[in-house]
């Protein structure tokens, strides 16, 4: 009886060992790390879409510039009636926001002109992102 039990135990153990051999390679496969990019929580951000505009036309570029100006006012917390030192903070913020927006606008215009000339562009479509540190 004891011999019969040992045979069963040996069979079970060999089955477990075999399954571990097949499971081992899966366990050794390394997963790629997941990287998450996010804005710090104290950054005010607004995205300005231009998907509906044909930036190959100057009138449409003007409309985009107006949209960006509105977004700059919102992220920099523009308030009518501000004066003195408080208002200087707005201008500093707006200057920084425009410094970030201008290259994005230029890239969007370049993309539109490439599409107008060739029917395609190597530049990916995107919205203009206006970001400033919160206070």
Secondary structure as UniProt FT lines:
FT   HELIX           2..28
FT   TURN            41..42
FT   STRAND          43..48
FT   TURN            51..52
FT   TURN            55..56
FT   HELIX           58..75
FT   TURN            76..77
FT   TURN            80..81
FT   HELIX           84..118
FT   STRAND          128..133
//
